[in-house]
Amino acid sequence: MRIAAISIDCDDHLELAEFYAQLLGGEILWSTDTAAAVQCGEWLLIPQKVEGHQPPSWPGCSILHLDLNGDAAVDELVAVALAAGARRAEHQPDPRWSVLLDPAGHPFCITPFSPQR
């Protein structure tokens, strides 16, 4: 099994680690003064503190973002994300999914589409 890691720049790495651990049912494996690791299945999310971090602009900025889906309906998953600390992005490009912003301002999507193998 291979584990992929995604580093996410932010102002508060512990807040972001707790958010993604709660949202994705993950586990915080470790934290330092500047970074933390959240295990989510085969993935590691690494929120890392960056001085002067500015959240990306949505839409219009070329960025990497997460697309999340699950067994529940999109509205149910959005409610879980909002309860964990996400907020809705002002721009919603398609009514079939929702664009949300994590506590550091990074966009991510709750989508009904599953990746096909």
Number of C-alpha atoms within 10 A of each C-alpha: 4 6 10 10 15 14 13 19 20 24 19 18 24 20 17 26 27 19 22 24 19 18 20 16 12 20 17 19 11 12 16 11 9 15 21 23 26 27 21 18 12 10 15 20 21 22 27 23 20 15 11 8 12 13 16 16 12 18 13 7 8 9 11 12 11 12 17 17 17 14 9 10 12 20 14 13 20 23 11 15 22 16 13 17 17 23 17 17 18 11 11 15 10 8 7 11 19 21 22 23 21 21 19 21 17 22 24 19 20 22 19 19 13 11 7 4 3
